[in-house]
Amino acid sequence: MLTSFVSVCERGGFSAAAAALGRTQPAVSQQVRALEDRLGVRLLDRTTRAVTPTEAGARYLEHARAVLDRLEEADRSVGRADAAMTGRLAVGAPVGFGTSVLAAHLLAFKRAHPDLLLDVSLSDRFVDVVAERLDVAIRMGALSDERLVVRRIGTLERGLAATPAYLDRAGRPRHPADLAGHAYILHAEVRDGETVQLTHRSGETARVAVRPVLRSDSSALTGEAIAAGLGIGLIHGIHLAPRVAAGELEPVLPDWRFAPHAVHAVYPSNRHIPAKVRVFVDGLAAHLRTLGATAEPG
């Protein structure tokens, strides 16, 4: 009954659910009706256009998925050793991190576990892990969501950079105060208006008003703007090192840094964490370490 109910909700109708499950449409409908009768509550709104969960149905759906996840994991635990590395693994991450860091790990993970379907969503907007049915999402910085289990998997250093051509033309800052006279690429995560704060290796801090020529919540876009020579901007150390080696970028004020960026793996707190998720996150933490990220206890 649970499988039929969840399938109907996910596919928006009894016919589609029946086809996916290899059952007849009347059989699926009968199972959902029996579930509603047992619970004494209507779980679905049925119209000629679509079938959608009621308010009670949406709450029940969340728990039903968790139960099915646990049953799937239990079935795998008594099968062959690699059976847990099958099915779907839904991963979410910011665009810049996903393309420049996560992609290599995803491809290696897929090669190691060919029976897994990797369902990857890259977005710089805030994604609701529970509503989007993600198994794991990668997030940066401070987090606060009681619905999530958070595991810190690394810390990324962050500093300023620009192209050598831009710095030849506009000059090389010697102190954070010099940034006021430069074109600045501002990442929207900076919440203090048009002011940024840097910390010297000695512990000294400086807060500086900047002159943005581009502002975006996409680290991929701000990174490309910096690489195009539009100005000075913030970039993660793991992205900067290869571009410096290639002569594309140059560190700016190398003795000054932004606060390090924590990298977290987050999971819905109401779900059992499958083995495939744990293996994926362990591998990503190891991959981050090879790129120079500071290791964090798991």
Order of alpha helices (4+ residues) and beta strands (2+ residues): alpha-alpha-alpha-beta-beta-alpha-beta-alpha-beta-beta-beta-alpha-beta-beta-beta-beta-alpha-beta-alpha-beta-beta-alpha
